[in-house]
């Protein structure tokens, strides 16, 4: 499985960004997927996940109410809409299955929130 995250960038505090993740492979629609992030000096953390049936979503406490995860099984794509961004949201964001496929981590996409 290959994963390509995109959509990151530089935004001011309170701004919004939308991330996309293109997933190769035919098993996408049968897999729980999530967005992870890793800031310098920190461990990678799962911030949002979505069930294969697009029925159930889960969010880390730090992003609940501000981030929205979604997926389009027809397009093999996972999205993360991030609103009301804070400097502490700055990190490299990755998409991957939940639990993650260790061989499938891509380069991620950098999100930087300026204060």
N, C-alpha and C positions, 0 to 999 in steps of 0.2 A: 504494500500500500504506500502510495506517495501522497504527501500532503503539502500544499502550497498556500501559505497564509499571505494575505496582502491587505493593504488599506491603512497601515499605520502612518504616523506622521507627527508633526509638532502642532500642539494646540494649547490655547490658554486655559487656565482654570475656569471651569464652568462650561467649557466647550464640549463638542460631540465629535465622535469618530465612528465609522462603521467598518468592521473588519469582515473579510471573506476568507473562506478556506475551501479550495478545490481539492476533492478527494478522488484519487484514482482507485479503480478496483470495483468489482461487482458486489462486494459484501457491504457496501456503505449503508444501504437501507436496513440492514439487519443489525447494525452496530450502534451502541450508545456512544455518543461523541461529546467532546467538551473542549473548552478553551482553557488554556493554562497560561500562566505568566511567570516570569522570573526577572526580578530586579537584581542589580549588582550586589553581591554579598548575601543574597537570600536564596532559599531553596525554591524550586519551581512549585507553584501551587495551582490547584484547580480552582478556577473562579466561576465557571458555569458549565452545566451539562444538560443534554437534552436526550430524551429517550428516542429509540428508533422509530416509534410510532408518532413522534411529535406530540406526545400527550403530556409528558412529565418533564419539568425543568427544575433544576436545582441551582442555587447561587450561594457563593460564599457570603458571609455576613457583610463583608467589606464592600460588596458591590450590589447587594440586593436593593432593588428599587431604582437603581441607576443603569444597570446593564440588562440587555435582553438578548437571549440566545434564540436562534431559530435555525431551521434547516429546510432545504428543498431536496427531497429524495430523488426527484426527477432530474435535477441538475447536479447531484452528488456534491452539494455545497452546504457548508455550515456558516452561519453569520453570527456576528456579535455587534450589537448596537450599543455604544457606550455614550451615555449622557452625563451631564454634571461632573465632568472629569475633574480629578484632584491631582495634585503633584504626586501623591503616593500611588497613583495608578500607573506611573511611569515604569515601563518594563518592556521586555521582549515578550510578545504574545505568540503562543503556539496553539495549534489545534491538534487533537489526537483522539484516539479512542479512549474510552474509560472502561477498565484500566488502560493505560497507554501502551501502544506498540513501541517498544524501545528502539527498534530499528527504523522507525518511521518519523522520528522527530525531524522536521525540516529546519530551515534557518529562522523561521518565525518572522514577525514583523515588529519593528520598534515603535513604541508609543511613548511620546515625551510630552508631559503636561507642564507648562511653565507657570510659575506663580506670579 
